[in-house]
Structure formats: structure tokens, C-alpha cells
Amino acid sequence: MDKFDRQILNAIQHDTRLTSEKLSQLVGLSQDACRKRLLKLREEGVIEQEIAVLSPEKVGRDLLMIVGVTMAVETTHEVDVFKARMHDAPEVMQCYYVTGESDFIIVLSVPDMPNYESFVREHFLSGVGVASFRTNVVMDRVKVGFALPVLD
């Protein structure tokens, strides 16, 4: 990966709709070179996916929660089962298997508190190996994004 690839990555992380023309102006390569580099970065898995960031309020998902989950027993099987459950739960926006006080940190979105209670009952209280969980309710989205600084 050279400086042009890094410039392309920095640019498209903030706007995936940039045209090859605009990218070429930003990084100083031809449109065709930018298009080919972008295709290669996608094929190599450097770019995992391109997403739209939605406004939770405008789509009726007014509550964002950040939940720390501690497993009762941290066996490979229990961890894998929990990972699969979180992966398949539509409310879960992000799930991280972590070190520290919690075993998992989960970011999830629900329309309201009754829906969160249903989520908790189904995913944390129904004998799925969760010892405890601690919920933080997001009051304000100060910064949202997935942009990684790609430095020269």
C-alpha cells in the first residue's frame, strides 16, 4: 500500500460516493488509476464494506444502548454461541469480544424501553450463559463513524 492508496482510503471513508473524477483531483492520479486502485482495495479486503450511516431518530430507533456483558462461563463453545446470537440479532449494531471487566461490549438500537426489555429477556436472561450485564443509555451521539486514520 503506497501513499496514493492511503489517500484514497482516507477520502472514501468520509464519502463513499466520491467519483473517480473527484478522487483523481484529490490524490493526483488519473481517474482510471483511482478506479483500479479502489477495485483492488475492495478485492483484497482492505475495504470490508461500504455503508450508509442512518439517523436513529429518523428511522424510529430512538434508544441507543452500550452494554457490557459478562459470561457465566467463558468456554469456547459458550463464547461462540453468544457471538452467533449477537451477530444474528438485528438490534445489535456492533459487538466486540473484549478484555477487561466485561467479556463483550455491545452497541444496540431499539425503538423504546419495552423493546430493550424484550431484547434483554431473549438474549441475556434466557439461559444463554450470561452472568451479568451493565447497560449505558446514550444521551447524545457526539461522534459516530468507522473512519480509521490511514497515515503516510
Sequence and secondary structure as in RCSB ss.txt:
>XXXX:A:sequence
MDKFDRQILNAIQHDTRLTSEKLSQLVGLSQDACRKRLLKLREEGVIEQEIAVLSPEKVGRDLLMIVGVTMAVET
THEVDVFKARMHDAPEVMQCYYVTGESDFIIVLSVPDMPNYESFVREHFLSGVGVASFRTNVVMDRVKVGFALPV
LD
>XXXX:A:secstr
  HHHHHHHHHHHH TT  HHHHHHHHTS HHHHHHHHHHHHHTTSS        TGGGT  EEEEEEEEESS  
HHHHHHHHHHHHH TTEEEEEE SSS SEEEEEEESSHHHHHHHHHHHTSSSSSEEEEEEEE S           
  
